[in-house]
Amino acid sequence: MNNYKQAIGILNGEAAFVKQMQDQGIANTSVFEDWLAEEKTYLEALFREPLQESLAMEYWQKLVNLGASQ
């Protein structure tokens, strides 16, 4: 009986999900794969700090080291 209730819950949840997709103008689930690929590209770009930020931090660290050495 519990499996039946779980199955009904899943089916009801899936129907609600499909309705939300339709309301948002999402025609099929392939858009999720596109979004995942876009997110991966974005996150890979964040793997390294931007050059400008790295240079600014390096400059700041050198100023701190210079101040500490005096």
NUVEXDO-551535 format. One record per atom (N, C-alpha, C, O): atom name; chain; residue in one letter; x negated, y, z; residue number from 1. Coordinates in pm, 1 decimal. Layout:
// residues N
atom  mol  type  c1  c2  c3  seq
CA  A  a  X  Y  Z  NUM $
...
END
This chain:
// residues 70
atom  mol  type  c1  c2  c3  seq
N  A  m  -81.8  -119.1  0.0  1 $
CA  A  m  0.0  0.0  0.0  1 $
C  A  m  -87.1  126.7  0.0  1 $
O  A  m  -54.7  226.5  -64.4  1 $
N  A  n  -198.5  119.5  74.3  2 $
CA  A  n  -287.0  235.0  82.2  2 $
C  A  n  -349.5  265.9  -53.9  2 $
O  A  n  -362.0  382.6  -91.0  2 $
N  A  n  -389.3  161.5  -129.0  3 $
CA  A  n  -446.9  182.8  -261.8  3 $
C  A  n  -346.2  248.2  -354.9  3 $
O  A  n  -381.7  333.4  -436.4  3 $
N  A  y  -220.8  208.0  -342.1  4 $
CA  A  y  -114.8  266.2  -424.7  4 $
C  A  y  -102.4  415.5  -396.3  4 $
O  A  y  -91.4  496.2  -488.6  4 $
N  A  k  -104.3  451.5  -269.7  5 $
CA  A  k  -93.6  593.0  -230.8  5 $
C  A  k  -213.7  671.7  -283.0  5 $
O  A  k  -199.4  784.6  -329.9  5 $
N  A  q  -331.7  611.4  -274.4  6 $
CA  A  q  -451.3  678.0  -325.0  6 $
C  A  q  -442.0  697.9  -476.1  6 $
O  A  q  -477.5  803.8  -527.8  6 $
N  A  a  -394.4  596.1  -545.9  7 $
CA  A  a  -381.4  605.3  -691.2  7 $
C  A  a  -282.9  714.4  -730.0  7 $
O  A  a  -309.6  792.2  -821.5  7 $
N  A  i  -169.6  720.8  -661.7  8 $
CA  A  i  -69.6  825.0  -688.4  8 $
C  A  i  -128.8  962.6  -661.1  8 $
O  A  i  -106.7  1056.2  -737.9  8 $
N  A  g  -203.6  975.1  -552.5  9 $
CA  A  g  -268.3  1102.3  -519.6  9 $
C  A  g  -366.7  1145.3  -627.6  9 $
O  A  g  -372.4  1262.7  -664.3  9 $
N  A  i  -444.0  1049.8  -678.1  10 $
CA  A  i  -541.0  1080.6  -783.6  10 $
C  A  i  -469.8  1125.3  -910.3  10 $
O  A  i  -508.8  1223.5  -973.4  10 $
N  A  l  -365.2  1052.3  -946.6  11 $
CA  A  l  -290.0  1087.8  -1067.5  11 $
C  A  l  -224.9  1224.9  -1053.9  11 $
O  A  l  -225.3  1303.5  -1148.6  11 $
N  A  n  -169.9  1253.5  -938.6  12 $
CA  A  n  -109.2  1385.8  -916.3  12 $
C  A  n  -215.1  1495.3  -920.6  12 $
O  A  n  -191.9  1602.5  -976.4  12 $
N  A  g  -329.5  1468.6  -862.6  13 $
CA  A  g  -438.2  1566.3  -865.2  13 $
C  A  g  -490.2  1588.8  -1005.4  13 $
O  A  g  -523.0  1701.2  -1043.3  13 $
N  A  e  -497.6  1480.3  -1083.1  14 $
CA  A  e  -544.6  1491.6  -1220.9  14 $
C  A  e  -447.2  1573.6  -1304.5  14 $
O  A  e  -488.5  1655.6  -1386.4  14 $
N  A  a  -317.1  1550.9  -1283.3  15 $
CA  A  a  -216.1  1626.9  -1357.8  15 $
C  A  a  -225.2  1775.5  -1323.5  15 $
O  A  a  -212.2  1860.9  -1411.2  15 $
N  A  a  -247.5  1805.5  -1196.5  16 $
CA  A  a  -260.9  1945.9  -1154.9  16 $
C  A  a  -386.8  2007.1  -1215.9  16 $
O  A  a  -386.9  2123.5  -1255.9  16 $
N  A  f  -493.3  1928.3  -1222.6  17 $
CA  A  f  -619.0  1976.0  -1280.5  17 $
C  A  f  -601.7  2007.3  -1428.5  17 $
O  A  f  -646.7  2111.5  -1476.2  17 $
N  A  v  -536.2  1916.5  -1501.1  18 $
CA  A  v  -511.6  1937.6  -1643.9  18 $
C  A  v  -426.1  2061.0  -1664.2  18 $
O  A  v  -449.3  2137.5  -1757.9  18 $
N  A  k  -327.5  2081.9  -1578.2  19 $
CA  A  k  -241.3  2201.4  -1587.8  19 $
C  A  k  -323.9  2327.2  -1566.2  19 $
O  A  k  -305.8  2425.5  -1638.1  19 $
N  A  q  -413.7  2326.5  -1469.4  20 $
CA  A  q  -499.8  2442.0  -1444.4  20 $
C  A  q  -590.5  2468.6  -1564.3  20 $
O  A  q  -613.0  2583.7  -1601.5  20 $
N  A  m  -642.1  2362.1  -1624.1  21 $
CA  A  m  -725.3  2378.9  -1743.6  21 $
C  A  m  -646.2  2447.0  -1853.8  21 $
O  A  m  -695.4  2540.0  -1917.6  21 $
N  A  q  -524.0  2401.1  -1876.3  22 $
CA  A  q  -439.7  2459.5  -1980.1  22 $
C  A  q  -409.6  2605.7  -1949.2  22 $
O  A  q  -410.4  2689.9  -2038.9  22 $
N  A  d  -383.1  2635.5  -1822.7  23 $
CA  A  d  -354.6  2773.8  -1782.4  23 $
C  A  d  -474.8  2865.1  -1806.9  23 $
O  A  d  -458.2  2983.8  -1835.0  23 $
N  A  q  -595.4  2809.9  -1796.1  24 $
CA  A  q  -717.7  2887.6  -1815.9  24 $
C  A  q  -761.3  2891.0  -1961.4  24 $
O  A  q  -860.8  2955.2  -1995.2  24 $
N  A  g  -687.4  2822.3  -2047.7  25 $
CA  A  g  -722.0  2821.5  -2189.6  25 $
C  A  g  -833.4  2725.2  -2225.6  25 $
O  A  g  -898.0  2741.0  -2329.3  25 $
N  A  i  -856.8  2625.7  -2141.6  26 $
CA  A  i  -960.0  2526.1  -2167.0  26 $
C  A  i  -893.6  2410.2  -2240.5  26 $
O  A  i  -807.1  2341.8  -2185.7  26 $
N  A  a  -935.0  2389.2  -2364.4  27 $
CA  A  a  -868.7  2289.7  -2449.3  27 $
C  A  a  -906.4  2146.1  -2412.3  27 $
O  A  a  -821.1  2057.4  -2412.5  27 $
N  A  n  -1033.5  2123.6  -2380.7  28 $
CA  A  n  -1075.6  1987.6  -2344.8  28 $
C  A  n  -1195.2  1994.0  -2251.0  28 $
O  A  n  -1249.1  2101.3  -2224.0  28 $
N  A  t  -1235.2  1878.9  -2202.5  29 $
CA  A  t  -1340.5  1874.1  -2100.9  29 $
C  A  t  -1480.4  1897.9  -2155.9  29 $
O  A  t  -1574.9  1910.7  -2078.0  29 $
N  A  s  -1496.3  1904.3  -2286.9  30 $
CA  A  s  -1630.4  1926.1  -2341.9  30 $
C  A  s  -1686.7  2062.0  -2300.7  30 $
O  A  s  -1808.2  2081.4  -2299.9  30 $
N  A  v  -1599.3  2155.1  -2266.8  31 $
CA  A  v  -1646.0  2286.5  -2222.6  31 $
C  A  v  -1728.5  2275.0  -2094.2  31 $
O  A  v  -1818.5  2355.6  -2070.6  31 $
N  A  f  -1697.6  2175.0  -2011.8  32 $
CA  A  f  -1773.6  2157.6  -1888.7  32 $
C  A  f  -1917.8  2117.9  -1917.9  32 $
O  A  f  -2009.5  2160.1  -1847.4  32 $
N  A  e  -1938.1  2037.3  -2021.3  33 $
CA  A  e  -2073.3  2000.8  -2060.8  33 $
C  A  e  -2149.4  2124.0  -2110.0  33 $
O  A  e  -2268.4  2138.8  -2082.4  33 $
N  A  d  -2080.3  2212.4  -2182.9  34 $
CA  A  d  -2142.4  2336.9  -2228.6  34 $
C  A  d  -2180.3  2424.0  -2109.9  34 $
O  A  d  -2289.6  2480.6  -2106.0  34 $
N  A  w  -2089.9  2434.6  -2013.2  35 $
CA  A  w  -2117.3  2515.6  -1894.3  35 $
C  A  w  -2234.4  2458.4  -1815.7  35 $
O  A  w  -2318.0  2532.8  -1764.4  35 $
N  A  l  -2240.0  2325.9  -1806.4  36 $
CA  A  l  -2349.0  2261.3  -1734.4  36 $
C  A  l  -2482.8  2288.8  -1803.3  36 $
O  A  l  -2582.8  2315.2  -1736.5  36 $
N  A  a  -2484.8  2282.6  -1935.7  37 $
CA  A  a  -2607.8  2312.0  -2010.7  37 $
C  A  a  -2649.0  2457.7  -1991.0  37 $
O  A  a  -2767.5  2486.7  -1974.6  37 $
N  A  e  -2552.1  2549.7  -1992.6  38 $
CA  A  e  -2583.1  2691.2  -1969.5  38 $
C  A  e  -2638.9  2713.2  -1829.9  38 $
O  A  e  -2734.2  2788.9  -1811.5  38 $
N  A  e  -2578.9  2646.2  -1731.3  39 $
CA  A  e  -2627.1  2660.7  -1593.6  39 $
C  A  e  -2768.2  2604.8  -1579.7  39 $
O  A  e  -2851.4  2662.6  -1509.6  39 $
N  A  k  -2795.7  2492.4  -1646.2  40 $
CA  A  k  -2929.8  2433.8  -1641.1  40 $
C  A  k  -3032.4  2530.8  -1698.7  40 $
O  A  k  -3139.2  2550.3  -1640.8  40 $
N  A  t  -3000.1  2591.2  -1812.4  41 $
CA  A  t  -3090.4  2687.9  -1875.1  41 $
C  A  t  -3115.8  2805.4  -1780.9  41 $
O  A  t  -3229.4  2850.1  -1765.2  41 $
N  A  y  -3009.3  2854.5  -1718.7  42 $
CA  A  y  -3021.4  2966.3  -1625.9  42 $
C  A  y  -3109.9  2929.4  -1506.9  42 $
O  A  y  -3198.7  3005.8  -1469.0  42 $
N  A  l  -3085.4  2811.5  -1447.8  43 $
CA  A  l  -3161.7  2770.8  -1330.9  43 $
C  A  l  -3307.6  2743.1  -1365.1  43 $
O  A  l  -3396.5  2770.4  -1284.4  43 $
N  A  e  -3332.7  2689.5  -1483.5  44 $
CA  A  e  -3471.6  2667.2  -1524.2  44 $
C  A  e  -3544.5  2800.1  -1540.8  44 $
O  A  e  -3664.5  2808.7  -1514.4  44 $
N  A  a  -3474.3  2902.2  -1583.7  45 $
CA  A  a  -3535.7  3034.1  -1597.1  45 $
C  A  a  -3569.3  3092.1  -1460.3  45 $
O  A  a  -3661.1  3173.1  -1447.9  45 $
N  A  l  -3495.3  3050.9  -1357.7  46 $
CA  A  l  -3521.7  3098.9  -1222.1  46 $
C  A  l  -3633.0  3021.2  -1153.5  46 $
O  A  l  -3674.4  3055.4  -1042.7  46 $
N  A  f  -3681.1  2916.8  -1219.4  47 $
CA  A  f  -3784.6  2832.8  -1160.7  47 $
C  A  f  -3907.5  2915.2  -1124.3  47 $
O  A  f  -3974.6  2887.6  -1024.8  47 $
N  A  r  -3935.5  3013.9  -1203.6  48 $
CA  A  r  -4049.0  3103.0  -1177.5  48 $
C  A  r  -3997.2  3243.4  -1152.8  48 $
O  A  r  -3898.0  3287.1  -1211.1  48 $
N  A  e  -4067.6  3312.2  -1064.9  49 $
CA  A  e  -4030.2  3450.8  -1039.0  49 $
C  A  e  -4061.4  3535.3  -1162.5  49 $
O  A  e  -4155.3  3505.6  -1236.4  49 $
N  A  p  -3983.9  3638.6  -1184.3  50 $
CA  A  p  -4015.3  3729.1  -1295.4  50 $
C  A  p  -4155.2  3788.4  -1277.1  50 $
O  A  p  -4198.2  3813.8  -1164.5  50 $
N  A  l  -4225.1  3810.0  -1387.2  51 $
CA  A  l  -4362.9  3858.9  -1382.2  51 $
C  A  l  -4372.8  3989.7  -1304.3  51 $
O  A  l  -4463.8  4006.4  -1223.2  51 $
N  A  q  -4280.7  4082.1  -1327.9  52 $
CA  A  q  -4283.6  4211.1  -1259.7  52 $
C  A  q  -4276.1  4193.0  -1107.9  52 $
O  A  q  -4346.6  4260.3  -1032.7  52 $
N  A  e  -4190.4  4102.1  -1064.8  53 $
CA  A  e  -4176.6  4077.0  -921.3  53 $
C  A  e  -4302.6  4011.7  -864.6  53 $
O  A  e  -4346.0  4045.9  -754.6  53 $
N  A  s  -4360.3  3919.7  -937.6  54 $
CA  A  s  -4483.9  3854.3  -892.6  54 $
C  A  s  -4597.4  3954.8  -879.2  54 $
O  A  s  -4672.5  3951.7  -781.7  54 $
N  A  l  -4609.8  4043.3  -976.5  55 $
CA  A  l  -4715.6  4145.2  -971.4  55 $
C  A  l  -4693.6  4241.9  -855.8  55 $
O  A  l  -4789.1  4281.9  -789.3  55 $
N  A  a  -4570.4  4279.0  -831.7  56 $
CA  A  a  -4540.7  4370.8  -720.5  56 $
C  A  a  -4576.0  4306.6  -587.1  56 $
O  A  a  -4632.4  4372.8  -499.9  56 $
N  A  m  -4543.6  4178.0  -569.8  57 $
CA  A  m  -4576.2  4109.4  -444.6  57 $
C  A  m  -4727.2  4092.1  -428.2  57 $
O  A  m  -4779.4  4104.6  -317.4  57 $
N  A  e  -4796.5  4063.7  -537.0  58 $
CA  A  e  -4941.4  4049.8  -531.4  58 $
C  A  e  -5005.9  4183.1  -491.2  58 $
O  A  e  -5097.9  4185.5  -409.4  58 $
N  A  y  -4958.0  4293.2  -548.5  59 $
CA  A  y  -5008.5  4426.5  -516.1  59 $
C  A  y  -4984.0  4457.8  -368.2  59 $
O  A  y  -5072.3  4508.1  -298.8  59 $
N  A  w  -4862.0  4427.1  -321.1  60 $
CA  A  w  -4827.8  4453.3  -181.3  60 $
C  A  w  -4919.1  4372.6  -89.4  60 $
O  A  w  -4967.7  4424.9  10.9  60 $
N  A  q  -4943.0  4245.3  -122.8  61 $
CA  A  q  -5028.7  4161.1  -39.7  61 $
C  A  q  -5170.8  4214.9  -35.6  61 $
O  A  q  -5235.5  4209.5  68.9  61 $
N  A  k  -5220.3  4266.3  -146.8  62 $
CA  A  k  -5355.0  4323.4  -148.8  62 $
C  A  k  -5361.8  4448.6  -61.2  62 $
O  A  k  -5462.1  4471.4  6.4  62 $
N  A  l  -5255.8  4529.6  -62.1  63 $
CA  A  l  -5252.2  4647.1  25.5  63 $
C  A  l  -5251.4  4605.8  171.9  63 $
O  A  l  -5319.1  4667.7  254.0  63 $
N  A  v  -5176.0  4502.3  205.3  64 $
CA  A  v  -5172.1  4453.3  343.7  64 $
C  A  v  -5310.1  4401.2  383.5  64 $
O  A  v  -5358.5  4429.6  493.1  64 $
N  A  n  -5372.4  4325.6  294.6  65 $
CA  A  n  -5506.7  4272.1  325.6  65 $
C  A  n  -5607.6  4385.9  342.1  65 $
O  A  n  -5694.0  4380.0  429.7  65 $
N  A  l  -5597.1  4488.4  259.1  66 $
CA  A  l  -5687.0  4602.5  268.7  66 $
C  A  l  -5667.3  4674.2  401.1  66 $
O  A  l  -5764.4  4709.9  467.8  66 $
N  A  g  -5542.3  4695.3  439.3  67 $
CA  A  g  -5514.8  4761.1  568.1  67 $
C  A  g  -5565.4  4680.8  686.4  67 $
O  A  g  -5613.4  4738.1  784.2  67 $
N  A  a  -5555.3  4549.8  678.8  68 $
CA  A  a  -5601.0  4462.1  788.0  68 $
C  A  a  -5752.5  4456.5  796.2  68 $
O  A  a  -5806.6  4427.9  903.0  68 $
N  A  s  -5821.2  4482.3  688.8  69 $
CA  A  s  -5967.6  4472.1  688.2  69 $
C  A  s  -6034.1  4597.5  741.6  69 $
O  A  s  -6154.9  4596.7  765.5  69 $
N  A  q  -5960.8  4703.0  760.9  70 $
CA  A  q  -6024.6  4828.7  805.8  70 $
C  A  q  -6029.9  4839.4  954.9  70 $
O  A  q  -6080.2  4938.5  1008.0  70 $
END
